[in-house]
Each structure stands twice: as structure tokens, then as C-alpha cells.
Amino acid sequence: MAAVGFSSCGRYVAAIDKHDKHRVTIYNIQRKLELVTVDGSKSEVLDLTWSKRADDLRFVTVGPKELNFWHPADVTKKLF
């Protein structure tokens, strides 16, 4: 894994692999369910951090030359 981060609410974890496209996978921990996997950045990912607000599901991925802001609802349209 390139980066892993747990949401502030404790229900979700996002993981980024070391594949060429640095796929982002979001899991619902309580339901033991993979919600979505999408291609991330072609650049290396160094870190992933969720918003500190418990009701905010946005997170950011950090690379050597870029920041990518994510909102899982934009990809999944709903979270379980």
C-alpha cells in the first residue's frame, strides 16, 4: 500500500495501492464492504488524510508535486 487513512467517524478506510494508476479503494469497516475503487493519480502518492470533522467524508492525497481532493459521495453517489 502506498497510503492508508481512517475517517474521523471510524466507519471508513481509504487505501491507495502502488499500481501505476494508484487506485483508491474505500471500505466500510463496520459492514466489511468494499464501496468503490477508482483510478487515482499517475504520480506517486505519499500520504492520505481524511477531514477531521466526524461528519465530513472528504480526504486529500498528497504526492511530490500535487494534492488531490476527494469526496467519496462524488464517486459512489451514496455511502452505505
N, C-alpha and C positions, 0 to 999 in steps of 0.2 A: 504494500500500500504506500502511496505517496503521501497521503494525509487522511486523517480521521478526526471527526468532531461530533460531539453530542450536543443536541439542542438544549437550551436552558430549561425547557419544560420536562426534559428527560424522556420524552416519548420517541424521539427520532435520532438517528445517527446518519451522518453522511460520510461516505468513504470515496476516495479518489484513487484509482489504480495507476500503475506505471505504464499502461498501454500508450501507444503513440498519440492517441486522442485524449488521454487522461480522463477516462469515463468517470462520471459522478453517479454514484448509486446512493439512494436514500432508502433507509429501512425504518419501519415502525417496530421499535423494540418490544413493546408490550404485546403486540399481535404476532411477532416473529414473522413479519411480512416484508418482502421487498416491494417498495412502492413504485420506483422508477429508476431506470438507468438511461442516462443521456451522455452524448459526447461532450467533453469539457473543452479544454484548451489544447492546442498543439504545443504550447510552451510547457516547460516543466512546472509542476505545482509544488510549492514549498510548505504551504500551510493552509488550513481551513479553519474559519472561526464563525460560529453562529452568533446572532444578535443576543445581547444579554437580557433582553426583555422576554419573560416567560411566554407571552402570547404572540411573539414575533418569530416567524419561521424563516426569516431571511438569513443568508450567510454569505461570506465572501471567501474566495480562494485567492491565494497570493502566489505569484510567480516572480522570477527575477526581474521581469520588465512589465508586468501587468497585474491589475486587480480585476477580478470578475465578480460581479454581484449577482446572487441567485435568489429566487423566491420559488420554492417548490410548487406553490399553487399555480404559478405561470406554466409549469411543465405538466403537472398532474391534473390540474383544474380542481382537484379536491384531495385532501389528505384524509385517510381513514382514521 
